[in-house]
Structure formats: structure tokens, C-alpha cells
Amino acid sequence: MKLKIHYNSPVVLTFAIVCIVVYALGATIFPGLVDWLFSAPPNLLSANPLHYVRLVTYVFGHADLGHLFGNLIFILLLGPILEEKYGSEMMIWVIAVTAIVSSVLNAVLFSTGAIGASGIVFAFITLASVVNVERNSIPLSFVLVVLVWLGREFLQSFTPDMISQFGHIMGGIIGSVFGFRLARRREYEY
């Protein structure tokens, strides 16, 4: 019997590969690549069109291997399940909306930039926790995810570090919104 490896989750796998390639290029051949093209700017106004591209591309850049691997573990664990359930197009929307909303609000509310896919991770975590939403009910798993993950991020937002808890919280909120909207849409299809 011959086993084949198949590209079972094209959006999530492509996202992960792009993150790995960006990190590898930035760490070897093109030092400064992440700062130049794959980090969200700390403000919204600029005459440089690349400035606005970075409001989306920052999710592909990572500060170090620990940051990259930490994000990819969750993305590769949860992403294929979500992509199978909701489809590739929906995963593109979740990633894009999370990236854009998080970076724009971060630039409006704070004077720091952003880097990495942590917001995507939190969107996937909360989206996965509402997969089994039923009419007029909220899964206990979702309540616990919100209390544990997002509560921790809220509390950590008061400690000075280089981590954007705001991005994590926004990702969690966006994943929740997508999850409940998709559940309502499924409800109307039946």
C-alpha cells in the first residue's frame, strides 16, 4: 500500500509556509526584511503605499523561532480542522479581517507596531471553541476559552512587555464573531 501526502488545508498550509519562508529569508539572506515588509506600522498615515501593505503582511513576520513556532503549532493544529469545517474561502476571510482590524485599531489606539500571527491564533482558538453552537445556547468550552485565554491576555496587558495582548484580544473577538455568525448561517440553512 502506497501512502500519499496531500495538501489537505491549502489556506492554512500556505499561510504557514509563507511564515516560515519570511522568517528564513529575514534570518539569513535579507536581514531587516521583517521590519521592512512584515511588521505593522505604528500609525495609519503615510505617503508610502508599502505602509498600507504592511497592515496585512505583518502576520507573516515573526521576531524569532520561538515566536514563529509558538504561533504555527496552534495554526497547524486548529487551522486544518476549521478549514475543513468552514472552507478555504472563509479561512481567508478570518485571516484577512483579523489582520486588518487588529493592525488598524492598534495603530489608532497605540503608538506601537505589531508583528506575528498571534491574533490569527486567537481567532482560530475562539472560532474552534464555537464549532458546536446550537440554537439559543453558548458552548461551555467557549465560555472557558474566553475566561482562560482572553482573561489572561487582558490581565497581561497591564504588564510591560513586547507582546501585543491587544492583537490577541482582537483576534479572539473576531474569531468569536465569525463563529457565532457562521453558526447562525448554518441554523438558517436547515
N, C-alpha and C positions, 0 to 999 in steps of 0.2 A: 504494500500500500504506500503510495507516494503522497506525502503531505505537501500542501501548498500554503504559502503565506499570502494572504490577501490584504489589500488596503481597505480595511473594514470601516474606517471612520475618516473619510477624506478631509473634512474641515479640521478636525481636532489633530489628526496626524500631521497635516500640512502646517498647522499653527505651531506644533511642537518642533518640527524640523526647521522652520524659519527661525524660531527662537534659538535653537542650537547653532545654526549657521551664523546668525548675527553675533552670538556670543563668541564663537570660534574665530570669526574674522576680526572682531574687535580685540580679542585677546592675543592675536598673532600678527596677521598681515596689516591690519588697519587700526592701530591704536587710536582711540578717540572716536571711532565710528559710532559707538553707542551714544556718546554725548552729542555728536553732530546730528544724527538722524533718528536715534531710537530712545529719546528721552523727551518727555512732555515739557514744554516751556512753562516758566513760572508766571506768564502773563498772556493776555489774549491779543494784544495789538502789536503788529509788526508789518513792515513793508515786504518782508521776505516770505514768499509763498511756502518755502520749506518749513517755516514756523508752524503753519496750519497743518501740514502733513504730519508733523511730529505729534499733534494732538491725538493721532490714531496710532502711529507706528511705535510709540513708546512701550506698548505692551509686548513688543518683541525683544526689547533690550533688557538686560539684567546686569546687576552690579558685580556679581561673582558667581562661581559654580554653586555655592550653597543656595543662593537666591534662585538661580535657574532650576536646579534640581528640586528644590522645595516646591516651586510652582508646577513644574512638569509632572511630578508624582501625582498631584491631585488632578491636574488637567487630563493626564492619560488614564487615570482610574475612573473618573466620573464622565469625562467627555464622550467616549465612545458609547456609553450607555445612554446618555442624553441624546446624542446624535441619532442613535438607532430609534429612540422613542419619538423624538420631535422632528427629525430630518436635518439634512445638511444646511438647507437654507435658513432654518430657524436658528441654528447654531451660529451662522454668520451674523445674523441679526443680534443675537445675545452678545457676542463678542464685540461687534461694532458699536452698539448702543452703550455697552458698559465702558468701552474705551473712550468714546466721545463725551458722554455725560460726565464721567469721572474727571477727565482731564480739563474740560471746560469749567466745571464747578470748582475744581482745585485751583485753577488759575484765577478765577473770580474771587474766591474766598481766602486764599492763602498766597504767600509770596514765595512758595517753593515749587519746584518742578516735580515730576513723577517719573518713575521708571519701573518696568516689570509688569507681569501678568497677574499680580495678586488680586486685583479687582475681578478678573475673569475667574480665578479660582473661587472666590467667594460667591460670585454669581452662579457658578456651577454647583457649589455646595448647597445653596438655598434652593436652586431650581431642582436639584435631585431630591431634596427633602420634601417637596410638594408634588412628587410624581403621582402619588396615590390620593390626591384630593378627591373627596366625594362631596356631593351636594350638601350645602349648609354645614360643612364641618372643616376643621383645620386639623391636619395630622399632628399628633403629639411630637413626632420626630421633628417637624418644622419648628414647633414652639421651643423644643430643646436646642435645636441648632441656633435659633435666634438668641436664646438666653446664653448659651455657652460661647459660640463663636463671635457673634456680633456684640454681645455684652462685654466679652473680653477685649475686643477691639475698642469699644467705647472707653472702657477704663484705661487701656493703654494709651489712648490718645492724649492723656494728661501727663504722660512721662516724655521727657525729651529724648528722642532717638531719630534715626534716619528712616523710619518706616512710616509710610503713609496709611495710617489707620483709616483716614477719610476714604481713600481708594477702596479699602477692604469693605468698609461700611456701605459705600455706594454700590459696589459690586453685589453685596448681599441684598440690598434693597432692590436693585434692578433684577437680579435672579428671582426674587420673590414675586415681583410684579409680573415678569414673564410667566412664571409657574402658575400663578393664580389665573392669569388671563388665558393661558393655554388650557387650563382645566375647565374654565367656563366655556371656552370654544368647543371643547370635546363634549361637554354636557349638552350643548345645543345641537350637536351633530347626531346625538342618539335619540 
